Amino acid sequence: MKPVVIALIVIGVAAGVAAIWLAERAWWKRRRERWAAAAVELGLAVADGPELLDRFGSLPLFQKGRDRRVRNLVRGSAWGPEVWIADYVYVTGGGKSQQQHRATVCILRDAKLALPRFELAPEDPISHRLGPLFGIREVGFDDDPAFSKTYRVVGPDEAAVRAAFTQGVRSQFVQRATRVAHVEAEGDAMLVHTGRLIDPGTARDLLQLAQEVRSYFG
């Protein structure tokens, strides 16, 4: 292959990468503007991203992967408990298997909560089989097949998690299975997300979902 052809290929690839980077940057800028508008509508204020990890870095989601970034953080207490909503991005894997994960998270911090550390997510056959290989053991609820078929729950203190997930709590989750996706908690903090970035214009829906889930625990 002639040097001039190689040079053109390199230039073309570099231009393509630059175009993607610029488009991504512009997209995040527009999204930041939309979040600022959503914050005003919800009675929240724009805040610095690192503050979220400083406060809630011990939650399971914030300990996964690498290159963790918080974007578009808004927060406030106009809705009762402290509310924190943000776009969260992190990376897992490497090389060809590298994957970027993005999700809008809503965290409620409520002094009335005293929950054990746990993660709840839709039941996934693959995670169910592979989890034990990585030392991840689900908290089983054999007496509640409807809940067990719908969700998987993990946590370091199985007895405490079982005590928190009473029959009434499990029934609430099952009845609203089409709405609830991922829930994490520890102490007075509860995090809810749907596994994806949401439209900032629908932030109220995510906040109301988080409040609903919080109500399950009294």
C-alpha atoms as one frame of an Amber mdcrd trajectory, in Angstrom:
protein
   0.000   0.000   0.000   1.391   3.398  -1.000   2.371   5.854   1.752  -0.087
   8.427   0.448  -2.934   5.921   0.755  -1.897   5.039   4.294  -1.764   8.724
   5.174  -5.250   9.295   3.778  -6.593   6.358   5.783  -5.011   7.667   8.985
  -6.385  11.142   8.349  -9.832   9.717   7.613  -9.872   7.660  10.805  -8.678
  10.627  12.868 -11.342  12.848  11.329 -14.010  10.254  12.086 -12.925   9.958
  15.710 -12.877  13.747  16.071 -16.361  14.025  14.563 -17.719  11.441  16.996
 -16.076  13.223  19.933 -17.492  16.590  18.907 -20.971  15.132  18.390 -20.837
  13.468  21.814 -19.705  16.696  23.445 -22.503  18.674  21.788 -25.047  16.045
  22.844 -23.981  16.258  26.496 -24.084  20.056  26.349 -27.682  20.015  25.105
 -28.553  17.478  27.755 -27.007  19.646  30.466 -29.199  22.543  29.370 -32.295
  20.346  29.502 -31.372  19.153  32.984 -31.021  22.745  34.156 -34.570  23.407
  32.953 -35.841  20.204  34.580 -34.223  21.197  37.875 -36.141  24.475  37.932
 -39.403  22.650  37.246 -38.755  20.177  40.071 -37.574  22.759  42.581 -34.045
  21.332  42.568 -30.659  22.977  42.042 -27.723  22.101  39.808 -24.748  20.801
  41.837 -21.208  19.495  41.335 -20.995  15.878  40.191 -18.199  14.681  42.543
 -20.406  15.533  45.508 -22.632  12.554  44.690 -19.792  10.037  44.926 -18.454
  11.718  48.058 -21.806  11.168  49.776 -22.943   7.846  48.320 -19.802   6.196
  46.946 -20.363   3.117  49.117 -23.525   2.136  47.230 -22.940  -0.940  45.027
 -23.454   0.806  41.675 -20.745   3.357  42.427 -18.193   0.627  43.127 -18.540
  -1.109  39.782 -16.169  -0.702  36.854 -13.823   2.223  36.299 -13.754   5.683
  34.709 -16.762   6.602  36.830 -18.324   9.922  35.993 -21.294  11.838  37.356
 -22.951  14.292  34.986 -25.862  16.684  35.285 -26.345  16.367  39.028 -29.388
  18.148  40.458 -30.412  18.000  44.095 -32.648  19.492  46.747 -35.146  18.791
  49.507 -38.321  20.328  48.103 -39.870  16.853  47.897 -39.319  15.925  51.548
 -36.269  13.652  51.755 -33.025  14.788  50.158 -33.236  14.129  46.413 -30.233
  13.592  44.144 -30.687  12.908  40.420 -27.808  12.502  37.976 -26.559  10.795
  34.848 -23.964   8.187  35.812 -21.417   6.637  33.453 -18.832   3.913  34.046
 -16.826   1.388  32.035 -16.332  -2.360  32.421 -14.174  -4.831  30.529 -11.286
  -4.051  28.244 -10.256  -4.271  24.621 -13.008  -5.561  22.367 -15.133  -6.467
  25.389 -15.042  -2.953  26.852 -18.495  -1.593  27.543 -19.737   1.784  28.704
 -22.755   1.779  31.009 -25.048   4.789  31.339 -28.005   5.311  33.639 -29.880
   8.166  35.242 -30.025   7.536  38.974 -32.316   8.959  41.628 -31.192   8.803
  45.245 -33.372   9.548  48.243 -31.738  10.194  51.577 -34.255   9.818  54.380
 -33.394   9.767  58.083 -36.389   7.476  58.630 -34.732   4.727  56.597 -32.417
   2.183  58.225 -31.943  -0.426  55.518 -29.322  -3.140  55.147 -27.056  -3.000
  52.124 -28.770  -4.693  49.179 -29.198  -4.696  45.414 -32.469  -5.622  43.714
 -32.778  -6.156  39.962 -35.009  -8.059  37.534 -34.301 -11.781  37.611 -31.723
 -12.728  35.001 -31.004 -16.428  34.272 -27.419 -15.670  33.233 -26.639 -13.708
  36.400 -28.354 -16.415  38.421 -25.989 -19.061  37.015 -22.782 -17.022  36.895
 -23.199 -15.065  40.131 -21.922 -17.845  42.433 -18.771 -18.172  40.296 -17.892
 -14.596  41.250 -18.861 -14.976  44.891 -22.260 -13.331  44.415 -24.916 -15.175
  46.357 -28.563 -14.280  46.025 -30.839 -13.936  49.015 -33.452 -16.613  48.391
 -37.154 -16.331  49.138 -38.275 -19.896  48.475 -41.599 -19.246  50.197 -42.425
 -16.535  47.647 -42.048 -17.972  44.118 -43.739 -14.983  42.473 -41.115 -12.623
  43.894 -38.224 -15.013  43.260 -39.173 -15.422  39.597 -39.383 -11.669  39.131
 -36.403 -10.304  41.061 -32.988 -11.230  42.354 -31.714  -9.683  45.569 -28.139
  -9.746  46.847 -26.639  -8.395  50.048 -23.855  -9.241  52.497 -26.166  -9.707
  55.500 -28.742 -12.234  54.342 -30.688 -12.223  57.605 -30.992  -8.429  57.612
 -32.087  -8.360  53.967 -34.725 -11.011  54.648 -36.012  -8.988  57.576 -36.274
  -5.865  55.408 -38.078  -7.683  52.590 -41.217  -8.659  54.451 -44.127 -10.309
  52.679 -45.771  -6.912  52.343 -42.681  -5.354  50.766 -42.273  -8.252  48.334
 -45.932  -8.045  47.331 -45.542  -4.364  46.484 -42.576  -5.117  44.234 -44.393
  -7.945  42.452 -47.517  -5.853  41.856 -45.429  -3.142  40.211 -42.942  -5.353
  38.402 -43.413  -3.536  35.085 -42.238  -0.258  36.653 -39.475  -1.162  39.094
 -36.050  -1.960  37.648 -32.973  -1.530  39.843 -32.958  -0.598  43.526 -30.040
  -0.311  45.934 -29.934   0.789  49.538 -27.698   1.180  52.534 -28.625   2.883
  55.775 -30.630   6.035  55.076 -29.942   6.080  51.320 -31.925   4.448  48.513
 -30.978   4.508  44.827 -33.352   3.740  41.951 -32.579   3.582  38.238 -34.016
   1.974  35.107 -30.726   0.875  33.565 -30.588   3.686  31.011 -30.407   7.435
  30.602 -33.828   9.038  30.806 -35.207  12.061  29.013 -34.688  14.973  31.449
 -38.277  15.963  30.750 -39.427  12.743  32.440 -37.334  13.229  35.593 -40.504
  13.711  37.626 -41.555  10.153  36.737 -38.251   8.720  37.987 -38.474  10.761
  41.176 -42.023   9.605  41.826 -40.979   5.997  41.181 -38.170   6.338  43.723
 -40.580   7.794  46.270 -43.005   4.959  45.637 -40.315   2.327  46.182 -39.180
   4.104  49.321 -42.769   3.902  50.647 -42.680   0.090  50.429 -40.318   0.060
  53.401 -42.609   2.091  55.677
